């Protein structure tokens, strides 16, 4: 049997109802990280658990979800998303999808990306939003991405010995680092795509296929 899947809604930019429903269909449990519960309330979806320091939940959300288990963890050395990820790990959810981790405050978004790297050593974690999906490469990973898709390689630390296969602009044992060189807006020419590196924390971003509305906005 496949490993159980946890879906976490963080307190960044709220997903659309269709995006949330798409991931809920695959999830075995739905967890809101603190203020993510406010977005769930607006979207009319009831979580199985609310977890965090619970300082961002609106009174109306508390009232609406009065029957939902809320677990307050006052530890200020971890973010609300980290608390939700740790709960997932401890409860046997090896696969985790996170919505609402991007957008909103920049410092929160950067902190969430740090949590993605930290917990990807223990869990299969992917962030999803309306613009695309992001996950950690590790030392080697293969991605089943359609030809023509825009992808980016985003180094959070110095990444050395980066090699790719299946991209329009290939890397051959090269280095990437924020402030020096990133690998944004590449294009898939052969699938699956393989990314390898010797050391470093590298993210792989897969851009969502633009909708008719977004295409008109960027024309």
BELTALIN-V863815 format. One line per field, one symbol per residue. ss: DSSP state (h for helix, s for strand, l for the rest). psi: psi as a letter, one per 20 degrees, with the letter a starting at -180 (. if undefined). A space follows every 50 residues. Layout:
ss->???
psi->???
//
This chain:
ss->llllssssslllllllhhhhhhhhllllsssssllhhhhhhhhlllllss ssllllllhhhhhhllllsssslllllllhhhhhhhhhhhllllsssssl lllllhhhhhhhhhhhhhhllllssssssllssssslllsssslllllls ssssslllssssssslsllllllsssslllslssssssllllssssllsl lssssssllllhhhhhhhl
psi->qqqqppppoakbpqrrhhgghghhhiqhqoppodihhgggghikpprhqp qaikiipqhhggghkhipppopoiojiqrhghghggggghjjnhppppqj irabpghggghhhghgggiiihqnppqpahhaqprpgbhpqppnpqpiqp rqoophrppqkppqpjqgnqpnlrqqppigprlqlrppipqrpppqqgqr opqopopqpprhghghhi.
//
